[in-house]
Amino acid sequence: MEQVFIKENILHYPQLDTVLMVEEFIKDNSGEYKKKSLWKALPKMMMYQTFCVILSYLSYSNKIAIDKEGKIAWIWNPKLLKKLQKRKDLFWN
């Protein structure tokens, strides 16, 4: 199933420092929080819609995943990706 990043009906786009703050918080607390509790636990408050835009972007870019319980985990690992790309037995598009 192909993911689509929908850009319509967004009132406020996040600033880069806000996106990076959310990324770091998720990395440090991977798998501990569900969506709303993660939003409430962030070191800096933001509009919930802005937070949802950030999560959509992180999901679209395959940096996070949500498990069956709704907990958000950091999955992006560029070192592992580079290692896997060197393998001749794997095919990359």
ABEGO torsion letter per residue (X at the ends): XBBBBBABGBABBBBAAAAAAAAAAAAAABGABBAAAAAAABABBBBAAAAAAAAAAAAAAGABBBBAAGBBBBABBAAAAAAAAABAABBBX
